[in-house]
């Protein structure tokens, strides 16, 4: 099952951080997240899922950018998920609206993300 996610990314100033801090608009992950045309990818990705069966899928943004992070940083699946957990800028990048110290998903999901989002 796939649930449509918020398409327009929030500005970095609205990302919830502890201690009332704010993300920097100059951060590389924040800049990239703001230039992606979400609408163009959302419907194609959603077509990979049955309409009403199964657990809800992770958002396209989360899946795609987890793969980008993994490749750009040249790290393992497990290390990718840990890196996301530790970095608020990357949490914004993958579409979270607030910082969380929890793992965003199990590292094994990256296998499915790769299957659903191929470079061809």
C-alpha positions as CSV (number, residue, x, y, z in Angstrom):
1,X,0.0,0.0,0.0
2,X,1.2,3.5,-0.7
3,X,-0.1,6.7,0.9
4,X,0.5,9.9,-0.8
5,X,3.0,12.1,1.1
6,X,3.3,15.8,1.4
7,X,4.8,16.9,-1.9
8,X,6.0,20.4,-1.2
9,X,9.0,20.3,1.2
10,X,8.8,22.5,4.2
11,X,11.3,25.3,4.4
12,X,14.3,24.4,6.6
13,X,13.2,27.0,9.1
14,X,10.1,24.9,9.9
15,X,12.0,21.7,10.6
16,X,11.6,20.9,14.3
17,X,14.9,20.7,16.2
18,X,15.5,20.4,19.9
19,X,16.5,23.6,21.8
20,X,14.8,25.8,19.1
21,X,17.7,25.5,16.7
22,X,17.2,25.9,13.0
23,X,18.7,24.2,9.9
24,X,21.0,26.2,7.8
25,X,19.6,27.0,4.3
26,X,23.2,26.7,3.1
27,X,23.6,23.1,4.1
28,X,24.2,20.8,1.0
29,X,21.4,18.4,1.9
30,X,18.9,21.2,2.5
31,X,19.8,22.8,-0.9
32,X,19.4,19.5,-2.8
33,X,16.1,18.7,-1.1
34,X,14.6,22.0,-2.1
35,X,15.3,21.7,-5.9
36,X,13.9,18.2,-6.5
37,X,10.6,18.1,-8.5
38,X,8.6,15.8,-6.2
39,X,5.4,15.7,-8.2
40,X,7.2,14.2,-11.2
41,X,8.4,11.2,-9.2
42,X,5.6,10.5,-6.8
43,X,3.0,8.9,-9.0
44,X,5.5,6.7,-10.8
45,X,6.8,5.4,-7.5
46,X,3.3,4.9,-6.1
47,X,2.5,2.6,-9.0
48,X,4.8,0.0,-7.5
49,X,2.3,-0.7,-4.7
50,X,-1.1,-2.3,-4.4
51,X,-3.9,0.2,-3.7
52,X,-5.1,-1.1,-0.4
53,X,-3.0,-4.1,0.7
54,X,-0.1,-4.4,3.1
55,X,1.8,-2.0,5.4
56,X,2.2,1.5,4.1
57,X,5.4,2.1,2.2
58,X,8.0,4.7,3.0
59,X,7.7,7.9,1.0
60,X,9.5,8.3,-2.3
61,X,11.5,11.1,-0.8
62,X,12.8,8.9,2.0
63,X,13.5,5.9,-0.3
64,X,15.3,8.0,-3.0
65,X,17.4,10.1,-0.7
66,X,18.4,7.2,1.5
67,X,19.9,5.7,-1.7
68,X,21.5,9.0,-2.7
69,X,23.1,9.4,0.8
70,X,24.4,5.8,0.6
71,X,26.0,6.3,-2.8
72,X,27.3,9.8,-2.1
73,X,28.9,8.9,1.2
74,X,29.9,5.4,-0.1
75,X,28.7,3.6,3.1
76,X,26.8,0.4,3.9
77,X,23.1,0.1,4.3
78,X,23.4,-0.1,8.1
79,X,25.7,2.9,8.2
80,X,23.3,4.8,6.0
81,X,20.4,4.4,8.5
82,X,22.7,5.3,11.4
83,X,23.9,8.4,9.6
84,X,20.3,9.5,9.0
85,X,19.4,8.9,12.6
86,X,22.4,11.1,13.8
87,X,22.0,14.0,11.3
88,X,19.1,16.5,11.4
89,X,20.0,18.0,8.0
90,X,19.8,14.5,6.5
91,X,16.5,13.9,8.3
92,X,15.1,17.0,6.6
93,X,16.6,15.8,3.3
94,X,14.6,12.5,3.5
95,X,11.4,14.3,4.3
96,X,11.0,14.2,8.1
97,X,9.4,17.2,9.7
98,X,11.1,16.9,13.1
99,X,14.4,15.6,14.4
100,X,14.2,12.1,15.9
101,X,16.9,10.0,17.5
102,X,15.1,6.8,16.4
103,X,16.1,4.8,13.3
104,X,13.9,6.0,10.4
105,X,13.6,2.4,9.0
106,X,15.3,-0.9,9.1
107,X,18.5,-1.1,7.0
108,X,17.1,-4.1,5.1
109,X,14.6,-1.8,3.5
110,X,17.3,-0.3,1.3
111,X,17.3,-3.6,-0.7
112,X,13.6,-2.9,-1.6
113,X,14.3,0.8,-2.3
114,X,17.0,-0.3,-4.8
115,X,14.6,-2.7,-6.5
116,X,11.9,0.0,-6.8
117,X,14.1,2.9,-7.8
118,X,16.5,1.8,-10.5
119,X,18.7,4.1,-12.6
120,X,17.1,2.8,-15.9
